[in-house]
Amino acid sequence: MTRRDPPPALRVLQLTDPHLMADPTGELLGVNTRDSFDAVLDQIQRDGILPDLILATGDLAQDCSEDAYRLFAEKLAIFNCPVLWLSGNHDDAATLERMAGVESGRKQLVQGGWHFILLDSSVPHQVHGELSNRELTFLDEALTAQPELPTLVALHHHPVDIGSRWMDRIGLKNRDAFWRVIDRHPQVKVVLWGHIHQELDQARGNVRLLASPSTCIQFTAGSDDFAVEALPPGYRWLELAPSGDCQTWVGRAGDFRFDLDINSSGY
């Protein structure tokens, strides 16, 4: 009998919270968000890994402008793979959906033996997140339709406390409803989000909980009050095997130089 090698793992790149602006000189706490995004993309290319899929997990634009979303799409055109967008609290969901178009605006995708589901947790004019009944129903129905495939669920807001008082106040408000759906579907292997501008890798039962650095500024982990720290902008790689195994690591644009306003009380 001929020995067959297992299929290769799917390489997924998470980019989150770039906070791009129409103004090329636009800064967030002293950091030019275009420059930091470019530094991240340069580092990814130096990694020498070609993504099979990119997940963009919200706060793509700081100013909700069409120009910012257009810039985001243009910069990611260097990668010949699907790019899926979802909304964060700084995005305008309608503008993002229009600029994403049919391909990047998809809410689910089956690729590489995995099922990807993207949820909109943004609430107009609010910083916290919430999943509407429509989103929760969509999640449940999407999971019911693909019970055999290992699944990654992505959203912007964190659905668990992260030990940072100010951030935990602006996470996903109806997280209990979210977890009731997830707990009914054991094929969910990974829940992935942005929003917290820091690295996190935990577990809830058999579900891997992952969050990633922003491509611009980073929030101080474990801080009760708003605080930023001068860590380089970053991103996350995931290698997803059809068996449901997930290998993941964070990369950073360590050569990027910036003058962060560490005394800011907000952004």
C-alpha positions in Angstrom: 0.0 0.0 0.0 1.3 3.4 -0.9 2.0 5.6 2.1 0.2 9.0 1.9 1.6 12.0 3.6 -1.0 14.0 5.6 -2.3 17.1 3.8 -0.3 20.3 4.6 -1.5 22.6 7.4 -3.4 25.7 6.3 -1.4 28.9 7.0 -3.6 31.6 8.4 -2.4 35.2 9.1 -4.3 37.4 11.6 -4.0 41.1 11.2 -5.9 43.3 13.7 -6.5 46.8 14.8 -4.4 48.8 12.2 -6.5 51.9 12.8 -5.7 53.3 9.3 -6.7 56.8 8.3 -7.2 58.7 5.1 -4.6 61.2 6.2 -1.1 59.8 5.3 0.3 61.5 8.4 -2.4 60.2 10.7 -1.1 59.1 14.1 -2.4 57.2 17.1 -0.6 58.2 20.3 2.4 59.3 18.3 2.5 56.3 16.0 1.8 56.8 12.3 -0.5 53.9 11.7 0.3 53.6 8.0 4.0 53.3 8.8 3.5 50.7 11.5 1.2 48.7 9.1 3.9 48.8 6.4 6.5 47.7 8.9 4.3 44.7 9.8 3.8 43.7 6.1 7.5 44.1 5.5 8.3 41.7 8.4 5.7 39.2 7.2 7.4 39.1 3.8 10.7 38.6 5.5 9.2 35.6 7.5 9.2 33.9 4.1 5.7 32.3 4.8 2.9 32.7 2.3 -0.5 32.9 3.9 -3.3 30.8 2.5 -5.9 33.0 4.3 -5.8 36.4 6.1 -8.3 37.2 8.9 -8.6 40.9 9.5 -10.3 41.2 12.9 -11.5 44.7 13.2 -10.7 48.4 13.8 -9.3 48.4 10.3 -10.0 52.2 10.1 -9.7 54.8 12.8 -11.7 57.4 10.8 -14.2 55.1 9.1 -13.2 56.6 5.7 -13.5 54.9 2.4 -9.9 55.9 1.7 -8.7 54.0 4.8 -10.5 50.8 3.8 -9.3 51.2 0.2 -5.7 51.6 1.4 -6.1 48.4 3.6 -7.3 46.4 0.6 -4.5 47.8 -1.7 -1.8 47.0 0.8 -2.9 43.4 1.2 -3.0 42.8 -2.5 0.6 41.7 -2.3 -0.7 38.4 -0.9 -2.4 36.1 -3.4 -5.0 34.6 -0.9 -8.5 35.4 0.4 -8.7 38.2 3.0 -11.8 38.3 5.3 -12.8 41.5 7.1 -14.9 42.0 10.2 -15.9 45.1 12.0 -14.5 46.6 15.2 -15.8 49.4 17.4 -13.8 52.0 15.5 -15.2 50.8 12.1 -18.4 51.9 10.4 -19.9 48.5 9.7 -21.9 49.6 6.6 -18.8 51.3 5.1 -16.6 48.4 5.8 -19.1 46.0 4.3 -19.4 48.1 1.1 -15.6 48.4 0.7 -14.9 44.8 1.5 -17.2 43.6 -1.3 -18.5 40.1 -1.8 -15.2 38.3 -1.4 -13.7 40.0 1.7 -17.1 40.5 3.2 -17.9 36.8 3.5 -19.0 35.7 6.9 -17.9 32.1 6.5 -15.5 30.1 4.5 -14.5 26.4 4.2 -10.8 26.0 3.3 -8.0 23.5 4.1 -10.4 21.2 6.0 -11.4 24.0 8.4 -14.6 26.1 8.7 -14.1 29.8 9.4 -17.0 31.9 10.8 -16.7 35.7 11.2 -19.0 37.6 13.6 -19.9 41.3 13.8 -19.7 42.2 17.5 -19.6 46.0 16.8 -22.3 48.2 18.3 -22.8 51.6 16.6 -21.3 54.5 18.6 -20.2 52.2 21.4 -16.8 50.8 22.5 -18.1 47.6 24.0 -19.2 44.6 21.9 -22.4 42.7 21.6 -23.7 40.0 19.3 -27.2 40.5 18.0 -29.8 37.7 18.1 -29.3 37.6 14.3 -25.5 37.0 14.7 -26.1 34.3 17.4 -28.6 32.6 15.2 -26.2 32.7 12.2 -23.5 31.3 14.4 -25.6 28.4 15.6 -26.9 27.6 12.1 -23.5 27.8 10.5 -22.1 25.4 13.1 -25.0 23.0 12.8 -24.5 22.8 9.0 -20.8 21.8 9.3 -20.6 19.5 12.4 -17.6 17.5 11.1 -15.2 20.3 10.3 -12.8 21.8 12.9 -13.9 25.4 13.2 -12.4 28.8 14.0 -14.8 31.5 15.1 -13.5 35.1 14.8 -14.8 38.4 16.2 -13.5 41.7 17.4 -14.3 41.9 21.1 -12.9 39.6 23.7 -15.5 37.1 25.0 -13.6 36.4 28.3 -12.1 38.6 30.9 -8.4 39.2 30.4 -7.4 40.5 33.8 -7.4 44.2 32.8 -10.2 46.1 34.5 -10.6 48.9 31.9 -10.5 46.5 29.0 -12.9 44.0 30.6 -15.5 46.7 30.8 -15.5 47.1 27.1 -15.4 43.4 26.0 -18.3 41.3 24.7 -21.3 42.1 26.9 -23.5 39.1 26.1 -20.6 36.6 26.3 -22.8 34.0 28.1 -25.1 33.8 25.1 -22.1 33.4 22.8 -20.7 30.6 24.9 -24.0 28.8 25.1 -23.9 28.5 21.3 -20.2 27.5 21.2 -20.7 24.9 23.9 -23.3 23.1 21.9 -20.8 22.5 19.0 -17.7 20.6 20.0 -16.1 21.1 16.6 -15.1 24.6 17.6 -11.4 24.5 18.2 -10.4 28.1 18.2 -12.0 31.5 19.1 -9.9 34.4 17.8 -10.3 38.1 18.4 -8.6 41.6 18.3 -9.5 44.7 20.3 -7.2 44.1 23.2 -4.0 45.2 21.4 -2.0 42.4 23.2 -1.0 38.8 22.9 -3.2 36.2 24.6 -3.2 32.4 24.4 -5.5 30.5 26.8 -8.0 27.7 26.8 -11.6 27.2 27.8 -12.2 23.5 27.9 -11.1 22.2 24.5 -11.4 25.7 22.8 -8.2 27.6 22.2 -8.6 31.3 23.0 -6.3 33.6 21.0 -5.8 37.3 20.7 -3.0 39.2 19.0 -1.0 42.4 19.0 -2.2 45.4 17.0 -0.3 46.4 13.9 0.0 49.8 15.6 0.0 50.6 19.4 0.0 48.0 22.2 -2.0 48.1 25.5 -0.3 47.1 28.7 -1.4 43.6 29.8 -2.9 43.4 33.3 -3.4 47.1 33.7 -6.4 48.3 35.6 -6.4 51.7 33.9 -5.7 52.6 30.3 -2.0 52.2 29.6 0.2 51.5 26.6 3.7 50.0 26.4 6.4 50.4 23.8 6.2 46.9 22.2 6.6 46.6 18.5 3.5 46.2 16.2 2.7 42.6 15.6 0.6 39.9 14.0 -0.3 36.2 14.5 0.4 33.1 12.4 -1.7 30.0 12.7 -1.0 26.6 11.2 -4.3 24.6 11.1 -4.2 20.9 10.3 -7.3 19.1 9.0 -7.1 17.0 12.1 -8.1 20.0 14.2 -4.6 20.7 15.5 -3.6 24.3 15.8 0.0 25.6 16.0 0.3 29.4 16.5 2.9 32.0 17.2 3.1 35.8 17.3 5.5 37.9 15.2 6.5 41.5 15.6 8.1 44.2 13.5 11.1 44.6 15.8 13.0 47.0 13.6 10.1 49.6 13.6 11.1 52.7 15.4 8.4 54.9 16.9 7.8 57.6 19.6 4.9 56.4 21.6 3.0 58.8 23.9 3.0 56.6 27.0 1.4 59.3 29.1 -1.9 59.3 27.2 -5.1 58.5 29.1 -7.0 57.2 26.1 -7.2 57.3 22.3 
